[in-house]
């Protein structure tokens, strides 16, 4: 990730954005929560978990473990009752075992990396997913990509497919969520989603 995404002020920015009163009143996370739970990912390793939005949407501490290089974000996760580690802490944790997880989730992370670094990140954590397990890769569309100055490379569905295959994943489904692809140019919460399977 870029240097700015690992600084405390980046975690504070996430807390401010996600804590907006109107987002709580309208429960804007509801469609994303329903969407991710419908995937039935099992026990998830959430790489680049941030302050825990996806972990919360998955169901909390029993649903998975988060990893993030931003120590302040990890502390926020823990304060929310989630299980999260920095990469160094995760490597020393009891969860760092081959095949320990049913799925790998990398949501709103790959756009912070160069193409080579994105492949390296997926490849680094994929051994912790069981054979035949799944991977879910999510990136923002145009409006979302423009909204964050720490973004490095635009990652659309074709690039997600390239990244997955380069990491020896088998893509199974790719789509736009929650709205059709055309809205991604103006609605900053539209996402590219790719679901893949870990072979052997």
Buried (B, 14 or more C-beta within 10 A) or exposed (E): BBEEBBBEEBBBBBBEEBEEEEEEEEEBBEEBBEBBEEBEBBBBBBBBBBBBBBBBBBEBBEBBBBBBBBBBBBBBBBEBEBBBBBBEEBEEBEBBEEEBBBBBBBBBBBBBBEBEBBBEBBBBBBBBBBEEBBBBBBBBBBBBBEEBEBBBBBBBBEBBBBBBEBBEBEBEEBEBBBBEBEBBEEBBBBBBBBBBBBEE
